[in-house]
Amino acid sequence: MSKCPEIKGLTFSVSGQQAIEAIRAKQKLANVLAVIMAVTPLVEIFGGKGGLHSPFGIGWNIAKNDWAEWAQTLGAIPVVTRNRIEEIARREYELSSGKEHDFWYAVVNSCEN
């Protein structure tokens, strides 16, 4: 990662503003999806059609749950989100100029302070 450039007086175009809102929406959706994915196994284990299960039933639900697949799916959420954000930023980078162009370049290349 490269150091983020100092960009003063940046004003986003309409397209840039829409891209920022799209990125925020992707981030919010990813956060909601992560919570849902994290809670789903607990609901399946302790909930279900009949309410709380017996200890034997809970043990069976824990054993039959595919934890490796769950972890892999949960871990993919930030990767997919980052890819979508990069697509938005790359499009804006190609369409913009000046300071806005520099900003989107920094986003595409994951700069850090």
C-alpha positions as CSV (number, residue, x, y, z in Angstrom):
1,M,0.0,0.0,0.0
2,S,1.1,3.5,-0.7
3,K,0.7,6.6,1.4
4,C,-2.6,8.5,0.8
5,P,-2.1,11.7,-1.1
6,E,-3.1,14.9,0.6
7,I,-6.0,16.3,-1.5
8,K,-7.3,19.7,-0.4
9,G,-10.3,21.4,-1.8
10,L,-11.8,18.3,-3.4
11,T,-15.3,18.7,-4.8
12,F,-17.0,15.6,-6.1
13,S,-18.9,15.6,-9.4
14,V,-22.4,14.3,-9.5
15,S,-21.1,11.0,-10.7
16,G,-18.5,11.0,-7.8
17,Q,-21.2,11.8,-5.3
18,Q,-23.3,8.9,-6.6
19,A,-20.3,6.6,-6.4
20,I,-19.7,7.6,-2.8
21,E,-23.4,6.8,-2.0
22,A,-23.1,3.5,-3.8
23,I,-20.0,2.6,-1.8
24,R,-21.8,3.5,1.5
25,A,-24.7,1.3,0.5
26,K,-22.4,-1.6,-0.3
27,Q,-20.7,-1.3,3.1
28,K,-24.1,-1.1,4.9
29,L,-25.4,-4.2,3.1
30,A,-22.2,-6.1,3.8
31,N,-22.5,-5.2,7.5
32,V,-26.1,-6.5,7.6
33,L,-25.2,-9.6,5.7
34,A,-22.4,-10.3,8.1
35,V,-24.7,-10.1,11.1
36,I,-27.3,-12.3,9.4
37,M,-24.6,-14.9,8.6
38,A,-23.2,-14.8,12.1
39,V,-26.6,-15.3,13.7
40,T,-28.0,-17.9,11.4
41,P,-26.3,-21.0,12.9
42,L,-27.4,-19.9,16.4
43,V,-31.0,-19.7,15.2
44,E,-30.7,-23.1,13.6
45,I,-29.1,-24.7,16.6
46,F,-31.2,-23.2,19.4
47,G,-34.4,-22.3,17.6
48,G,-36.1,-24.1,14.8
49,K,-39.7,-25.1,14.2
50,G,-40.4,-26.4,17.7
51,G,-38.6,-23.7,19.7
52,L,-35.8,-24.7,22.0
53,H,-34.5,-28.2,21.4
54,S,-33.5,-30.8,23.9
55,P,-29.7,-30.9,24.7
56,F,-29.5,-34.0,22.4
57,G,-31.2,-32.0,19.6
58,I,-28.9,-29.1,20.1
59,G,-25.8,-31.4,20.0
60,W,-27.1,-32.9,16.8
61,N,-27.6,-29.5,15.2
62,I,-24.1,-28.4,16.2
63,A,-22.6,-31.6,14.8
64,K,-24.4,-31.4,11.5
65,N,-23.7,-27.8,10.8
66,D,-20.9,-27.3,8.2
67,W,-18.7,-24.9,10.2
68,A,-16.0,-24.7,7.6
69,E,-18.4,-23.7,4.9
70,W,-20.0,-21.2,7.2
71,A,-16.6,-19.6,8.1
72,Q,-15.6,-19.5,4.4
73,T,-18.8,-17.8,3.5
74,L,-18.6,-15.3,6.3
75,G,-15.0,-14.6,5.4
76,A,-15.9,-13.9,1.8
77,I,-18.2,-11.0,2.6
78,P,-15.4,-8.4,3.1
79,V,-13.6,-9.7,0.0
80,V,-16.7,-9.4,-2.2
81,T,-17.5,-6.0,-0.7
82,R,-14.0,-4.7,-1.4
83,N,-14.2,-6.0,-5.0
84,R,-17.4,-4.1,-5.6
85,I,-16.0,-1.0,-4.1
86,E,-12.9,-1.3,-6.3
87,E,-15.2,-1.7,-9.4
88,I,-17.0,1.5,-8.5
89,A,-13.7,3.4,-7.7
90,R,-12.1,2.1,-10.9
91,R,-15.0,3.4,-13.0
92,E,-14.9,6.8,-11.4
93,Y,-11.1,6.9,-11.7
94,E,-11.4,6.4,-15.5
95,L,-14.1,9.0,-15.8
96,S,-12.7,11.7,-13.5
97,S,-10.0,14.3,-13.7
98,G,-7.9,16.5,-11.4
99,K,-8.2,16.1,-7.6
100,E,-11.2,13.7,-8.0
101,H,-9.1,11.5,-10.2
102,D,-6.3,11.5,-7.6
103,F,-8.9,10.5,-4.9
104,W,-10.2,7.6,-6.9
105,Y,-6.7,6.4,-7.7
106,A,-6.0,6.3,-4.0
107,V,-9.2,4.3,-3.4
108,V,-8.4,1.8,-6.2
109,N,-4.9,1.3,-4.9
110,S,-5.9,1.0,-1.2
111,C,-3.7,3.8,0.1
112,E,-3.3,4.2,3.9
113,N,-2.5,7.2,6.1
